[in-house]
Amino acid sequence: MTKVAIIMGSTSDLPVMQEAVDILKEFNIEVEVDIVSAHRTPDKLFDYGKNAHTRGISVIIAGAGGAAHLPGMIASLSPLPVIGVPVKSSNSIDGWDSILSILQMPGGVPVATVALNGAKNAGILAVQIIGASDNAVLDKIIAYKERLKTKVEEGAKKMKENN
């Protein structure tokens, strides 16, 4: 079974990262969640980055605030696609420090970056990555997007009826 890892720098990131967990579970994708601090547990970070692919993980979603080194460091160590979620933390400069730390990676070390606190989109992107090679997952993404379209169309119809 396909598995997505969701890692974050501390437990304070969990309220944001929970949205990725929830959307992956909605798509019946197995999720592994852990705390891997780039600054406080560097040995764990190195082991995690180098070995995640050997445990059946297909995509890593890494959320971090402040200096936000976790996604880039994991990407430097792992052959897997990494999706970075900048988290607006208590020590953040309006989140821009996190966004730029994750977004501005050097050539050769890509990190797909979503919006500030955009863990839900990170989860959806992980599902789309998996769906590129798994038709059952692809069909679920197609149905999900159709539900989004229908919801918007129904909202527009109600708005027109009420005005």
Disulfide bonds with the S-S distance in Angstrom:
none
